[in-house]
Amino acid sequence: MIKEHSASLAYPSRRTLGIVTALSLEGAVLPQGSRWQAVVSNASFAVRRASLNGLDLLCVRSGPGVSAAREAAELLVGHGVQALLCLGVSGGLAPGLKAADLVLAEAVALDGFGRDGGESLASIPLSCAWVRQALPAILASALTHTPQRKVRLGRIVSLERPVLSPAHKADLWRRSMALAADLESAGVADAAARAGLPMLVLRAVCDSSERDLSPELPRLLDEQGRVRPGRLFCSLASRPALLADLLASQREFSAALGSLRRAVDAMARAGALLPEERG
């Protein structure tokens, strides 16, 4: 189980940021001005490297799941990264959050509700200094876009499986008071806390708390977040109405990725992709 951790910081000599995303399309929001190169791979993960304004970026696509994200983050820690960034889309839990709104985490919780008949909600605090450093750039990226997007600070909760129904989202909101839910951030936060590294979690809402998603939708997507045509055709044969739900979800996913891309670009311009060294 994830335990409470202090937010101690460690700063290796290299300016290196480790980035974990679940999907390839989430990783595609990273700055494209530099050439990304594969540097190492193992049986589970491949690491890509790029340089940006004197900063080394190491990125791993973990796939969904807290355990996979933790393992990917530990791989980056082994490469000597100076800080960790968990980036991607999420499900909205807080009322009022819409698709493409942004959530900057102040803490990450792991929800084990329903496992072994009990409830476990452990929380890991994140680097407040880095949150304050990144917030102005993220706000500027959201407020200068038309339509304007919200930026909320608060807790994000990681789950073992996606939360799809409004009733489930409302229950999770009441129990956790988390603004959004994902499947990875708690694993990365756990690895960062154990290594003594600062961490930032930035999520764009893909589906609001009122949005009712079909349980079939996650099965229609591949590891890159793209639609699997074969599975789609089979599903549509029995449920033609699923197409409208899928198209709406793809529009929301695209809008969420756009918000993330603008926020990351703004952070890069402001020099906020890595926390300021103290001393």
N, C-alpha and C positions, 0 to 999 in steps of 0.2 A: 504494500500500500504506500502511496505517496504521503510523506509526513510534512509537517510544517518546517520551513527552512528560513534561515535569515538571508537577507539580500546582500551578502558579502560580495565584494568585487575583486577581480584579479585582472591585471593588465599586462599581457605579454608584450615583448618589445615590438612585434610586428603589428601593423595596422591591418588586421584581418577580420572580416565579418563573416560569420557562418549563417547561412540562410536555409531554413527548412520549409518546404512546401509539400502539400500532399499530392498535387496534380501538376503535370507539365504546363498546363495553361496558366496556372497560378504563378509558376516560375517565369513565365513569359512576360510578366509585368515588370520584371527587373530591367534596369537601364540597358538599352541595346546599343549604346554608342561604343562599347568595348566588345571585343571578340571573345566569345565564350569558348573555352577549350576543356575537353575531358582530361582530368588529371589522374584519376584512380577509380577503380571499381572493385567491388567484391561480389559475393553471391547475391547480395540483397540490394546494394545501392551503387550509383555512379555519382562521382563528385565532379562538378564543373567549376572552372575558375575563370575570373575576369578581373581586370584592373580598371578602376574608375577614380580619377583625380587623386592618385597616390594611395588609394585604398584597394586592398585585395578582397575580392568577393569569392567565397566558396559556397556553392549551392548544391543541395541534395533534395531530390524528390523522394519522399518517404513512402508515398502511398497512404491510404487512410489507416487510422488506428493509433491509439496512444502508445502502444508498445513499439510499433514501427517508427513512430516519430522520435521516441526516446532513443532508439538504436541509431537512427540517422544523426541525431544531435550528438550522441556520444562519439560517433565517427568524426564529426567536425571538431569536437573537443580534442580528439586525438591528433588532429592536424594543427593544433595550436591556435585556434581562432581566439580573437580577443573579446568577442561578444556574439550573442545568438539572436537572430530575428526569425520569428515564426509568422508567416505571411499566407493569407488565403481568404477564402469566402467562409461564411458561417450562416447559421440559421438564427434569425432574430427571435428573441424572447421577450424583450421589454416592449410594452405597448408604445406605439408611436414611431418605432424604427421601421423604415421602409427599405426596399431593395436599393442597393448602392450607397446607403448610409454607412459610415465608418465607426468602428469600435476600437479604441485604443485601451488595452488592458492595463489596469492597475494591479490586478491579481488574477490568478488562474486557479480554478478548482477542478478536481476530478470527482465526477459523480458516479458512484458504484451502486446506485439505487437498483434494487431488484436482484442483485447478485447474492446468493446464499441467503435470500430471504430478508436481507437487511439493507440499511442505507449508510453510505459512506460519502462524506463530502469534505475532502481535505483541501486546504487552500495554500497556495504558494505566492508570496508577495513578489512583485517585480521591481525593477530599478526605477524609483520615483524620479531621480535626476534625469535619466534618459527620456522618460515620458515627458517631463517638462521641456526638455530640449527639443524633442521632435514635434510637440503639439502645435506650435505656431505655424510650421510649414504644412502640417496636415490640415489644419484649419483653413489656411490660405488656399490650398488645393480644392477644398470642398466648397468654400464660400464664393470662389471666383468662377465656379462652373455653373452653367445653366442647364437644368434647374439646380439650385443649390442643394448640397447634401448636408446632412447632420453629421457631427462628430461627437461621440459620447465617450466619456471616461468611466471605467468601472470594471466589474468582474466578468470574465469569460469562463464558461464551464465546458469541460471536455467529457464526452460520452463514449460509450462502447458501441453505439449504433446511432444512425441519424434520428432526429426528432422530426416527425412529419406532420402530425395533426395539431390543430389549434388547441385542443384539450390537453395534449401532452406538453405542448409548449407553455401553456398557462400554468400547469402544475409545476413544471420545472422552474418557471419564473418565480412562483410563490415560494418554493422550497429553497432556491439558491440565490435569488435576487441577482442573477447573472443577466447581463444585457444580451448576450448571444451565446450560442452553443457551437462547438466544433468537435472534431474527433482526434485532434493532434496536440493542441497547445500545452496540455498538462504534461505530456511526455517530454516535450522540449524544455519546459520550465523545470521539471525534475532534474534533467541532465544538467541544465545550467546551474541550478542551485547546488548540486553535488560537486560541480567543478568550480564553484565560486565565481561564475561569470555573470555579467549583466545580461538581461534579456528584454526584448521588446516583442509584444504581440500586437499585430495590426490586422484586423479582420474587416472585410466588407460584407454587409448583410446581403444574402442572396434571396432569401425568402422571409417575409415578415411573420410576426407572431400570428396574424390572422390567416395566413396562407395555408391551405390544406393540400399537401402533396401526396400523390399516389405512391404507395409502397413499391410500385413497379419501376418508378423513375430511376432510382439508384442503379438498378440492374441493367438499365439501358445504356449506361455510360461506361466507357473503357477507362483504363488507368490514367489517360491523359485528360479525361473530362469530356471526351467527344462521344457522340452517339454511335452505338453499335447498330448498323443497318439491319443485320439479320435478326437480332433480338427485337428491334423496333417493328419490323414487318410481322413477326410472329405475334407480338402483343397487340398490334392494331387489328389483326384478324379477329380477335375476340373482344377487343375494347377499342373501337374506332375513336371514341371520345378522348382517349389518352393523347392523341396527337395535339389537341389544343393545349392540354396541360404541359406537354413537353415543350411546345413552342414558347409558351409563356415563361417556363422555367429557363429556357435558353436565353430569352431576352433579359431576364433578371440576372442570370449568370454573367452575360456580357456586360451589363451595366455595372455590376459589382467589380468585375475585372478592370473596367475603365476607371472607377474610383480608386482602386488600389494602385493602378499605374500612375495616375496623376499624383497621388500621395507620395509614392516612392520617389518619383522624379523630383517633387518639391523637397523631400528630405535630402536627396542627393545634392541639390543646388544649395541647400542651407548648411551642408556639412553635418547633417544629423543622422547619417546612416551608421555612425559609430558614436558611442557616448564619449563626452569630453573627459580627458584624463584629469584626475584630481591630484593635487599636490602643490 
